[in-house]
Amino acid sequence: MKAVVCQSYGPPENLTLEQIPDPDVAQGQVLIDVHAAGLNFPDTLQIAGKYQFQPPFPFTPGAEVAGVISEVGEGVTDLNVGQRVMALPGIGGMGERVVCKASEVDPIPDRMDFTTAAGFGMTYGTSIHALKQRAQLQSGETLLVLGASGGVGLAAVELGKAYGARVIAAASTDSKLEIAKQHGADELVNYGDGNLKDKVKELTDGKGADVIDDPVGGDLFEQATRCINWKGRILVVGFTSGTIPKYPTNLALLKGCALVGVFWGAFRQREPQVSRENTQELFKLFEKGDLKPYVSQTFPLEQYVAALNVFVNRQAMGKVVLTVRD
Ligand SMILES: NC(=O)c1ccc[n+]([C@@H]2O[C@H](COP(=O)([O-])OP(=O)(O)OC[C@H]3O[C@@H](n4cnc5c(N)ncnc54)[C@H](OP(=O)(O)O)[C@@H]3O)[C@@H](O)[C@H]2O)c1
């Protein structure tokens, strides 16, 4: 089968497209004919050797896919050959076939196409875990989302609205903010000029946001710690800025606020039942029309370099998806 292969750490240009053997299906796994592969910022970290999980070489990147089950391993009783599914194999998604633990595979709702399904799991899964289990976001609270037009950010905007929050979307350009507005954001903050804190304070009568969802880190995090409301929760989701910020703990004391870590991968391993409930809730919200997954760009598998560089060049909006077969 055709697959993108990482032989050594580097930029997307370092990867190769190769013919490799189909993966073997072990007990408890299924084989999936991949129709579409969802890309994520962490893919760019992993191929560069900068991610928290680094598989041995050679490996095929790609954490999430949608496709059709073509083989079912021993012991798998709840999935069948021919079923349309989305899956979170962790690696291996950027190829024509991938194996995945059955527990990381979900049948796709009828009206969800492969392209949408391929980009659904990680961003919505992370953001529902962040807002629900970690921040315990309440209806009527103010949610500030940084990087609000990115994959994780846009999912947080939609979920925040679905949970009844007033959502302030923050991003670096007006065109990115326009996407967040189309997906339900109540207020928009352009931090392209470097100013986040004062604008958020202005929109919240000087109080700050109750929950801040931060997939960006760096200087924006520092500012976020200064526009959090009393008893607020700052969600540490990621560091796309490239800088892991330091936290002045006196601010936690002064605001009576909490710094809350979000690690969706570990959550899925440690609390599989809650994670499954989250997925079912996401499907219901999708069916109701509360979630409108936005795939801004699709690329054929062969154009994996251009597709990954969308993230590297800070251009991703919503989801970027590789189409692998029709
Ligand atoms: N904690 C978890 O469990 C978990 C799970 C999944 C993903 N994540 C993390 O969440 C973050 C977002 O992932 P994603 O796939 O949603 O990424 P994405 O679609 O590329 O969005 C990231 C956003 O970060 C902002 N950004 C600021 N500086 C950037 C830079 N130098 N390069 C690229 N983007 C920059 C961009 O918005 P502006 O231009 O508007 O600033 C962009 O929209 C990543 O750090 C990822 O590792 C965490």
The ligand as an ORCA input file, in Angstrom:
! r2SCAN-3c Opt
* xyz 0 1
  N      -3.913     18.814     25.326
  C      -4.353     17.901     24.483
  O      -4.822     16.830     24.879
  C      -4.311     18.214     23.022
  C      -4.978     17.424     22.072
  C      -4.928     17.806     20.733
  C      -4.189     18.934     20.355
  N      -3.533     19.635     21.321
  C      -2.758     20.823     21.011
  O      -3.638     21.855     20.627
  C      -2.931     22.780     19.827
  C      -3.756     23.123     18.619
  O      -3.787     22.036     17.714
  P      -4.620     22.173     16.351
  O      -4.444     20.904     15.619
  O      -5.950     22.699     16.641
  O      -3.747     23.329     15.632
  P      -4.142     24.410     14.534
  O      -5.375     24.003     13.828
  O      -2.916     24.688     13.750
  O      -4.504     25.706     15.401
  C      -3.544     26.279     16.212
  C      -3.737     27.768     16.357
  O      -2.602     28.252     17.069
  C      -2.359     29.585     16.693
  N      -0.916     29.821     16.611
  C      -0.239     30.764     17.304
  N       1.051     30.746     17.004
  C       1.225     29.774     16.084
  C       2.355     29.301     15.359
  N       3.581     29.808     15.549
  N       2.169     28.283     14.486
  C       0.957     27.730     14.296
  N      -0.167     28.156     14.948
  C      -0.031     29.174     15.830
  C      -3.053     29.814     15.351
  O      -4.028     30.822     15.545
  P      -3.689     32.377     15.445
  O      -2.913     32.618     14.191
  O      -5.034     32.972     15.422
  O      -2.903     32.706     16.688
  C      -3.753     28.505     15.039
  O      -5.089     28.711     14.609
  C      -1.577     22.132     19.528
  O      -0.601     22.687     20.393
  C      -1.795     20.688     19.854
  O      -0.606     20.040     20.216
  C      -3.588     19.297     22.633
*
